[in-house]
Amino acid sequence: MKISTSSMKKLSKIKNSVYDAIKIEYLYHSNKLEGSTFSKENLIDLLETKKVNGEHFLDDVIETRNSLELFDEVINTLGEPLDKYLLWNWHRILKKGSVDDEIGNIGKWKKYENKLLNTDLKLCEPNLVENSIFNLLEDWKASKKDLSAIANFHQRFEHIHPFQDGNGRIGRFIILKQCIENNIDLIAIDDEYNKEYKNALYVAQSTNNVNPLIDVFTKCQNRLDEKLKDYISVIEQVSKEEN
């Protein structure tokens, strides 16, 4: 499902419609990939009533609340350059009030080496992050801006792992921005493809073969289309108004 920048910004102003449905669908799966215990119902309650239902760790509550705010920020800043300052601000919003905030480790590149559990991948060293991200962003500017470019950007970003924590969620917010700004069907990494996604990401990072990751992205696009089919008329109506 393709939604232009102008259409998405307008949809964000329409209450109780497709924007909230996309936000819940996107955040539920993205946060769940990181171990969040919020169900869709819990997330809807938090969005609509600011009430936390269920038992959750404090940082899960804080970062889930922050992710709702960050989703809106990503949409509000569509069209702005994808640069380190934007990414720092996103990270600051996502992690504010968390344990990382308490030790002054948000809104900046990582200070300490980090490692992914159960994998032999070596992530970027902290002193190399600045240059690695610069090269990644420059390569993105020069790329064709298609699904392959998004997959390649994503695997490189996650391999750099520039923040101490929150890299997965920030990386998937980048995908959202890239899809909307480049007229590409929205990608929301569905939990149903969790294992496939992580395996495909590993393959891409260890061999530079992004084809399995593109396959997962395509499956997620199709699944999101199916979930949002009842909103197609609204999206088309807003698109016509914007054009």
N, C-alpha and C positions, 0 to 999 in steps of 0.2 A: 504494500500500500504506500503510494507516494503522496507526501504532503509537503507543499512548498513552505518556504520560510514565512512568507506573508500569511498563508493560510493557517499555519500552526500558531502563529502569534495571535491571529484573530480567534481561533478556536480556544485559546487559553483564556479568553475573556468571556466565553459562553459557559454558564454554569450548568452542572448536571448533564454533561454531554460527552462527546467522544474524547475530549481532552483528558478528563478525569479517568476515563476507561483506559486510555493509553498510559497514563501516568501510573495507575495501579498495576497494570499488566507488566509494564517495564520494570518498575521498582520491586515488585514482589519477586520476580525471577532473578533479577540482578542481585538483590540482597540475599536471597536464599542460597545462591551460589557461594556466598561468603559465610553461610552458616546461620543466617538470621532465622529466628523462630516465629516471626510474625506471619500469620496466615493472611490470605487476602482479606478476610473479614476483619481481622485485627487492623490491617493497614487502612481499610476503608473507614473504620471507626476513628482511627487517628487522624485521617484526612478530614473527615466530615465533622467530628465532634471534639477533636483534640483530646480524646480519651484513650488511655492505654488499657486494653483488655488482654488477659492472658498473663502468663508468667514468663518474663524475659530478663536477661542480664541487662544491667544498667547501660552499658555501652551500646548494646543492641537497640535499646529504646532511643538513646541519644542519636545514634547514627541513622536510625530509621526516620526519626523526626527530621534530622538534617537533610536526608536524601529527598524528602518531599520538597523542602525549600530549594535544594540544589537543582532538582528537575526544572522548577520554574525559572531559576537563574540561567540554566542552559538554554531554555527557550527564549528568554528575554534577551540573551546576548547572541542569538543567531545572527550571522553576518559579520560578527566581529572576528578579528584575526585569531587563529588558533596559535597562540604563543605561550611562552612560559608564564607570563603574568596572568593570563586567563586560567591556566592550569593551577597555578598557585592559589588563586582565589577560589576556584572550585574545591580544591583540597581543604582550604581553610573553612569553607562552609560545611563540607561533609564531616570534618573531624572536630569542629568546635565543641567544647564541653566534654570531650572524651579524655581518656587517659593520656593520649598523645598530646592533647592541648595542654594538659597539666605540666608536661615536661618540655613545653615549647618546641614541639616537633611537628607543627602543622604549617601549611602554606609555604613550604620550602622543600628543596630536595633532601633526600635522606642523608643523615650524618653517619649512620652505622651500616655495615654490611648486612644484607638480609639474604635469606635463603628459603626457597620453597621446600616444604617437607615432601618426602617420598619422590624426589626427582633428583637427577644428577646434573641438572642444568646449573650453570654458573651465571649468576646475575651480574649486572654491571656494578663495578666498584663505585662507591660514593664520589670519589674525586674525578670520575670519568662521566658522571651523569650529565653535567652541564653541556659538554661538547656532544655527547651522544644524542641528547634531546634536540640540540640545535640542528644536527645533521638530519635527524628524523623529520623535523618540521620543514626543513629546506627541501628534502626529498618529496614530502607531501605536496608542497607548493608546485613542484615541477611535474607531479604525476598526472595521469590521465583522469583521475577521480572516478574510478569505477569500483566494482565489488572486489576485484583483485587488489586494487590499491588500498582499500579499506582493510582487507584481511592482512595484507603485508604490514601496514602501519600498526595494526593491533598487535600482531605477534612481536613486532620489534619493540613497541611501547612496553608490553608486558615482560619482555626479556630484559629491558633496561630496568624496569621496576623502580622508577625514579623516587617514589615516596617510601617512607618507612612502612606505611600501611595505607590501605585504601586504593591500591593500584588497580585492582580488578574493576571496582565500581567506577573509578575515574576513566579507565580505559573504555568501558561500555558506554559511558556518557559521551565520550569522544565519538564513538560509532554513531550514536544518535544524531549528534551535530553534523557529522559527515554525510549521513544519509539524507537528512532534510535539506541541507544546503546544496546538495548535488543531484537532487531529483532521483534518488535511489529508494527502492522499497525499504520501509523501516525494518530494522533488525532489533528484535528483543530476544536475547539468548534465553530460550525456554528451558526450564529445569528438566523437562523430558529429555533434552539432549545434553544434559550436564556432563555425562561421561564422555560422549562423543566430542563435545566442545573442548574439554580438557585434553583429551588424547590428540585431537587435531591441532590444538595450540602447541602441544609438546612436539609434534611432528614438524610443524612450521618452524619452531624455534631451534630445533636440532638439525634440520635438513634444508630449511628455506623453501620447502614445498608447501605452498599455501592452499593447494587444491582441496585437501580434506576440510580445511577451515572454511573455504568458500562453500563447500557442500553443506556444512552445518549452518552457515549463515542463510543459505537458500531455504533449507528446511524451516528455520526460524521465521523467515519472511512469510512463507506459505502458511505456517501455523498462526501467525499474528493476523494475516489477512482473514483467515477463517474465523478467528475470535472476534474480529471487528466488523464482520460483514453487515451487521445490523446498522452500522453507522455510515455506510458508504454514501447514502443519499445526503446526509448532513455535510460530509467532507466535500462532495461534489458541489453542493449548493454554495458553501463558503468559497470554494475554489473559483467558481464562476463569478461571485461577487468581487473577489480580489482581482480578477482579470478584466 
